């Protein structure tokens, strides 16, 4: 007969897994990371979501461009499709870079009252 256990594995508990990961980082020489706070992790989550959204949008643009390329009837159509792809990519990457930089700036502790600074 198989044994049953009512204990929760660390891997099954996201909070415990997070605590273990933080402990490993501290043990690796990064020191206590509690100064980061919940706001830092919320912003990191926003950044991850933004990057995933951007990648999904770029994949849509790739598919759209493939469709346009397959329907080109002459060299001018091909050139127009390629130019449109490059312009859209340039615009999207420029905007995305600004978003990521702004989110990154939110992750840097400021000298405002009530916020903690990075220990040196």
Helices and strands as residue ranges (DSSP letters): G 10-12, H 14-25, I 26-30, G 34-36, H 37-70, H 75-107
